[in-house]
Amino acid sequence: MSETPPPGPPVIGVSIIVPTYCEAQNIPVLFERLAAAMAGIAWEMIVVDDDSPDGTAGVAFALAQSDPRIRCLRRVNRMGLAGAAIEGFLSSSAPYVALIDGDLQHDETILPAMFAALSAGKPNLAIATRTAPSGSIESGFTPGRQRLSDLGAWVFRKASGQAIADPMSGFFMIRREIVARIAARMSPDGFKPLVDILLAEGAALRVVELPYVFRPRLAGESKLSAQVGLDFLGLLAHHASGGVLPSRFVLFALIGGLGLFVHLGVLKALLTVWGPDSFAASQLIATLTAMTSNFLLNNEITYRSTRYRGLNKLAGLALFAVVCGVGVVANIDVASWMFAVERVWWVAGFSGALVSLVWNYAVSSAFVWRRRRA
C-alpha cells in the first residue's frame, strides 16, 4: 500500500505579472505589499525584467531564493512593456493572470476584489480604472498625462464601440486562457497590452471595472508619454487591418508621410530665398533634412526600445541614409516600370513609394534598429 504524499504548496490561483526596467528599489516593496494584500489567496509574482542595468533582475532572483512566491524572467536583447507582459502571461499556469506596474503607482489592495469578481464566473476581465467616479487620479497624474489618457480613452470608445471607462489602464486581471489564445495576434511593441486585448477579443469579453487611487511614482522610468498615443493609433490600424499591418509599420509610415511635408516645406522655403536656379542644391538639402527628421522621429518613437543615444546617433543616421538611398533607387525603378506598362502617373508613383516604404521599414528593422542594447 503506497503512502499518501505529503501536501505540496497550494495550486497558484493568480500570477501577478510585473514588467520592469530599472526598478530595483521597488521590487522588495511591491512584493511585501502583494504579500499583505493577497493573504488567503494562492498567488505568485512574476517579474519580467528587460535586462535592467540597475540590477532589477538580481534583486528579484535574490528574493526568489527565500520565497517561492516570486520568480523572475530576465529578457536579453528584447525590450518593451507589451512584449514583457505577453511573455509573463504565457509563463503562467494559473487560471488568472494580472498585470501591474513595478513603479508602485497601482493600488495592489484591489487585487483580491478583482480575483473575487473573476472567480465568481460572470466577468472574465477586471480592469482597475483610474477614471471611475469613485476613483482618483489626482495624486499620480500630471495634467498633461491626464489629458493624454482621456484623449486615448475617447478615441478608443469611438473607434471600437466599447464602453470602457479606462482602456489605457496598465492594471488589470484576466483569465489566462484568453491571453493564451490570442497571444499570437497581440503586438509585442508598445505600452498598452490592455488595448490590444480589448481590440482582439471585443464582444467576447465580459468586463468589470474597479476604481482605485493612482499613486505618485517613487522610482523607475515612466512608461507614459506622447509615444503611447502613437502606439495606440498603431494598434488601432493593426487590428483594423485584421493583423496584416504591424503597429510598428504604421508608425514608420506615418513618420514617412510627415517627412514628405518636411521635404516640401524646406524645398519651397529655399527656392523662395535662393530662386529657381538653385533647385538642385535646394532639393539635396530638403532631402537630407527630411531624412534626418525621419531618422530622429523613428529613433524616438517607432524604435524607442532600441534607440541610438548620444554620438551613436550619427552612426545610426549614416546607416539609415544608406538604407533610404537604396529605397530611392527601388522607388524610381518600380515607378518607371509601372508607368511604362500602365501609363498612369499616380499608379506608378504610388507603386514606387509603396515599394520604397516597405523596403525602408524591413531593412531599418533588421539592420538600423536591430534588437540591441543602445
ZIZI-V599554 format. One record per backbone hydrogen bond with DSSP energy under -0.5 kcal/mol. CO is the residue of the C=O (numbers start at 1). NH is the residue of the N-H. Records with the same first field share a line. If there is no record, write none. Layout:
BEGIN
CO = NH, NH
END
This chain:
BEGIN
12 = 95
13 = 96
14 = 16, 44
15 = 17, 98
16 = 46
17 = 100
18 = 48
19 = 102
20 = 50
21 = 221
23 = 26, 27
24 = 28
25 = 29
26 = 30
27 = 31
28 = 32
29 = 33
30 = 34
31 = 35
32 = 36
33 = 37
34 = 38
36 = 39
38 = 41
41 = 43
42 = 13, 14
44 = 16, 46
45 = 47, 71
46 = 18, 48
47 = 49, 73
48 = 20
49 = 51, 75
52 = 55
55 = 59
56 = 60
57 = 61
58 = 62
59 = 63
60 = 64
61 = 65
62 = 65
63 = 66, 67
67 = 70
69 = 45
71 = 47
72 = 74
73 = 49, 75
80 = 84
81 = 85
82 = 86
83 = 87
84 = 88
85 = 89
86 = 90
87 = 91
88 = 91
89 = 92
95 = 176
96 = 15
97 = 174
98 = 17
99 = 172
101 = 104
103 = 218
105 = 215
106 = 108
107 = 110
108 = 111
110 = 114
111 = 115
112 = 116
113 = 117
114 = 118
115 = 119
116 = 120
117 = 123
118 = 121
124 = 175
125 = 127, 208
126 = 173
127 = 129, 210
129 = 212
132 = 135
136 = 214
137 = 141
142 = 146
143 = 147
144 = 148
145 = 149
146 = 150
147 = 151
148 = 152
149 = 153
150 = 154
151 = 155
152 = 156
153 = 157
154 = 158
155 = 159
156 = 160
157 = 161
162 = 164
163 = 165
164 = 167
166 = 169
171 = 128
172 = 99
173 = 126
174 = 97
175 = 178, 179
176 = 180
177 = 181
178 = 182
179 = 183
182 = 185, 186
183 = 186
188 = 83
190 = 82
192 = 196
193 = 197
194 = 198
195 = 199
196 = 200
197 = 201
198 = 202
201 = 204
202 = 205
205 = 207
206 = 124, 125
208 = 127
210 = 129
212 = 136, 214
213 = 215
223 = 225
225 = 228, 229
226 = 229, 230
227 = 231
228 = 232
229 = 233
230 = 234
231 = 235
232 = 236
233 = 237
234 = 238
235 = 239
236 = 240
237 = 241
238 = 243
239 = 242
241 = 244
244 = 246
246 = 250
247 = 251
248 = 252
249 = 253
250 = 254
251 = 255
252 = 256
253 = 257
254 = 258
255 = 259
256 = 260
257 = 261
258 = 262
259 = 263
260 = 264
261 = 265
262 = 266
263 = 267
264 = 268
265 = 269
266 = 270
267 = 271
268 = 272
269 = 273
270 = 274
271 = 275
275 = 278
276 = 279
278 = 282
279 = 283
280 = 284
281 = 285
282 = 286
283 = 287
284 = 288
285 = 289
286 = 290
287 = 291
288 = 292
289 = 293
290 = 294
291 = 295
292 = 296
293 = 297
294 = 298
295 = 299
296 = 300
297 = 301, 302
298 = 303
301 = 304
303 = 306
304 = 307
309 = 312
310 = 313
311 = 314, 315
312 = 316
313 = 317
314 = 318
315 = 319
316 = 320
317 = 321
318 = 322
319 = 323
320 = 324
321 = 325
322 = 326
323 = 327
324 = 328
325 = 329
326 = 330
327 = 331
328 = 332
329 = 333
330 = 334
331 = 335
332 = 336
333 = 337
334 = 338
335 = 339
336 = 340
337 = 341
338 = 342, 343
339 = 343
343 = 345
344 = 348
345 = 349
346 = 350
347 = 351
348 = 352
349 = 353
350 = 354
351 = 355
352 = 356
353 = 357
354 = 358
355 = 359
356 = 360
357 = 361
358 = 362
359 = 363
360 = 364
361 = 365
362 = 366
363 = 367, 368
364 = 369
367 = 370
370 = 372
372 = 374
END
